[in-house]
């Protein structure tokens, strides 16, 4: 079966399920980009801009494109255009859930919900 890859939108929410104990790679990513286990893709982009030390205005300019000229090995001479930065998080669905099977994950809020409902 081929992989289905979905690009996430800036307001999509991600919940990291990998272990994030102190020192683990996931923990390091959370700390470096200042994100929680549950985050919006847009928060991740903000974390990248903080790490790189560039403003949100600069990120927007990079998304829209910066006028430039480029010389490549595939064409002759200089070509005018823009360079643009595309930051994309991709989601690759687990194949066992790809056919519409939904799995309910335990939520830390389940205990609170039970208390409120009773």
C-alpha positions in Angstrom: 0.0 0.0 0.0 1.3 3.4 -0.9 1.9 6.1 1.8 -0.8 8.8 2.0 0.8 12.1 3.1 -1.3 15.0 4.2 0.1 18.5 4.6 -1.2 20.1 7.9 -2.8 23.5 8.0 -1.5 26.2 10.5 -4.5 25.7 12.8 -4.4 21.9 12.8 -3.6 20.4 16.2 -0.9 17.8 16.8 -0.6 15.6 19.9 2.8 13.9 20.2 2.5 10.3 21.3 6.2 9.4 21.5 7.8 9.3 24.9 9.0 12.7 26.0 11.0 11.8 29.1 13.9 14.1 30.0 16.7 14.0 27.4 14.7 12.0 24.7 14.7 13.4 21.2 11.0 14.4 21.5 11.8 16.2 24.8 14.6 18.1 23.1 12.3 19.2 20.2 9.6 20.3 22.7 12.2 22.3 24.7 14.1 23.8 21.7 10.9 24.9 19.9 9.0 25.8 23.1 6.0 23.6 22.3 3.9 21.3 24.4 2.9 17.7 23.6 -0.4 19.2 22.2 0.3 22.1 19.8 -1.0 23.9 16.7 1.2 23.7 13.6 1.4 27.6 13.7 3.0 27.4 17.2 5.6 25.1 15.8 6.4 27.7 13.0 6.6 30.4 15.8 9.1 28.1 17.7 11.3 27.8 14.5 11.3 31.6 14.1 12.3 32.1 17.7 15.2 29.5 17.4 16.4 31.2 14.2 16.0 34.6 15.8 13.9 36.1 13.1 10.7 38.1 13.5 7.2 37.1 12.4 7.4 39.8 9.7 10.5 38.2 8.3 8.8 34.8 8.3 5.9 36.3 6.4 8.3 37.9 3.9 9.9 34.5 3.4 6.5 32.9 2.8 5.5 35.5 0.2 8.8 35.6 -1.5 11.9 37.8 -1.7 12.8 39.2 -5.2 16.1 37.9 -6.5 17.9 36.6 -9.4 19.1 33.0 -9.8 21.6 31.1 -12.0 21.2 27.4 -12.0 23.0 24.5 -13.7 19.7 23.6 -15.5 19.4 26.9 -17.4 21.8 29.4 -18.9 22.1 33.0 -17.5 20.4 34.8 -14.7 16.7 34.5 -14.2 14.6 37.0 -12.2 12.0 35.8 -9.7 11.5 35.2 -6.0 12.8 32.8 -3.4 10.3 31.6 -0.9 10.5 29.4 2.3 7.8 26.8 2.7 7.5 25.2 6.2 5.3 22.2 6.1 4.4 19.5 8.7 3.3 16.3 7.0 1.0 13.7 8.6 1.4 10.1 7.5 -1.7 8.2 8.7 -1.0 4.8 10.4 -2.1 2.2 7.8 -4.2 0.3 10.4 -6.3 3.5 10.8 -6.3 4.6 7.1 -9.6 3.0 6.2 -11.6 5.1 8.6 -11.1 3.0 11.7 -11.1 5.5 14.6 -9.2 4.7 17.8 -10.1 6.4 21.0 -7.0 7.5 22.9 -6.9 8.1 26.7 -7.0 11.7 27.5 -5.7 13.4 30.6 -9.0 15.2 30.7 -11.1 12.0 30.9 -10.8 12.0 34.8 -12.0 15.6 34.9 -14.9 14.9 32.6 -16.0 12.0 34.8 -15.9 14.3 37.8 -17.9 17.1 36.1 -20.5 14.7 34.7 -21.3 13.1 38.1 
